[in-house]
Amino acid sequence: TGNDGRLYLLEAGTLGGADHHTPMYVTAKYSAAGTGGGLSTWEDDAGTRWIAASVVGGPTGSLTFTSNGPAPTGSIVAFKLVDANGQLRLAPAWRSPPPPFRR
C-alpha cells in the first residue's frame, strides 16, 4: 500500500520492474492520503487471491465496491486479483459495514 490511498501490485521476482519504480498495477484511490492501515491477503478454495485493506474515514476516490451500507467512520475494502487480457489487476470487490460504535 502507498501513503497516497492506493494499492500497488508488484512482481515478486522483480519488485518495481527493471527500474525498480514501475509497479505492475496501481489501483485508483480507495482511501484518503495518509490514512492507510493494515493489509491482509488470502486465497479462497477456488484459487482466487483476495487483498483486504483498512480504510480510515469515509470512502474516497472513484472505485465502486459492493456496499454493505454507508461507512463514514471506516471500513475494510477487498480487492480480487484478476487476469485482464494477460495483465494482473486488482478489481474492487466489496466494502464491509461500518464498525460498531463503542461507548
N, C-alpha and C positions, 0 to 999 in steps of 0.2 A: 504494500500500500504506500501511497505517496502522501505527503503532507498537504497536497492540493485537493483532496477529496476524490481521488481516482484510484483504481487498481491497475497495476502494471503486470502484464503476463510476460515472463522471461523464460527462455530456453535454458534448461539446467546445464547443458554442456557448454554453452557459450553465452553466459549472462550478459545481456545487453548487446548481443551481436558482435561482429568483428571489431567495432569501435568502442564497445562496452558502454554505449549510450543509446542504443536502439532497442526498445522492447519489441516483442512480437505483436503485442496488442495493448492498447490503453483504453479503459472504459471512459465514458463521459462522467462528469461529476455526479456522485451519488450522495455526497456529504459536504458540509461546509469545510473550507480550507482550515487546517489547524485543529480539526476536531476528530481526526481519525482515531480509531481504537483498535481492538483486537481482531484477529483473523482466525478462521478455522477452516479446515478442508476435510472432506471425506469422499469416499467412493461408494455409491449405492450398489445393491445386488445386481443391477443391470449393467454396471461398469461405468456409470455416469459420474464424472468428477464434479463436485459442488464446492463453492467457496462462499463462506459466510463472513460478513463484516459488520461491526457495530457502527451505529450512526448516533451521534450526539445531536439532539435538537431535531427539528422537523426535516422533512425531505428537502433536498436541494438538487438542482440540476434538471436535466431533461429526460432522464431514464424513467421508464414506466415499469413498475413491478406489480405483480398480482398483489392487491392490497388486502389487508385484514383490518381495515378501519383506519381512521386518522391516527397519526403518531407524532404529535407536535413536540413531545419531550424526548424522543429517541426510539430506536428500533434496531432490529437485526435485518440486514438485507442479504439475499442469497443470489448468487450467480451460478449459471450452469456452463461448464466448459463444452463448447460445441465446435464441430468442424464445419466451416462455411467455405465450400469450394476449395478444400485443401489448406485453409488457413484456420488456425485455432482462434477462437473468440470467447469472451465471457459474456453470455447473454443474461440480462436481468431476469430473475425468475419470481421471487416473492419477497414480501416485507412482513415482518412479524407485527402483531398487535403492539400497542404501546405498553410499556411496563406498568405494573400496578403502582399506585401511589402508596407510600408508607407514611404513617403518622406516628 
